[in-house]
Amino acid sequence: MKAKIVIDPKVLVGKPVIGGTRIPVYLVLNLLAHGKTIQEITEDYPELDEEAVKAAIAYAASHMEYEETKTYDAEISS
């Protein structure tokens, strides 16, 4: 079974989660950002496997690809 990211308003108020769990994508990404390996995450969260962690990464990457950013040039006057 392929890991999926699910958004359901009845689960964690609609935050993206790993399908079949209540583990939010942001938690998985935060663990990775703080140095946890995929193996450590799957050991700490047995309901996850490597595919689920990679699905969280892919989900975040796909959403960042189209994120709009704005830059502002401001003059500071004295």
C-alpha positions, 0 to 999 in steps of 0.5 A: 500500500502506498503512503498517502497524505490525507487532509480531513477536517475531522482529523487534527482540524484538517492538518495534513497527516500520514494516511491511517494515522493522526501523525501530522506532516509537520511533525515528521518534517520537524523531526527530520529538521532536528536531525532524526533519521528516517530509521529513528522516526520509524522506530519511534513511530511504528505506524510509519514506514520509510515510504510514509516519511518520504511521502511527507517530504514529497508533500512539503516539497510539492507545496513549496514549489508553488508558494508565492513570496513577496519582497519589499524594498523599503527606504529608511529615512532619517 
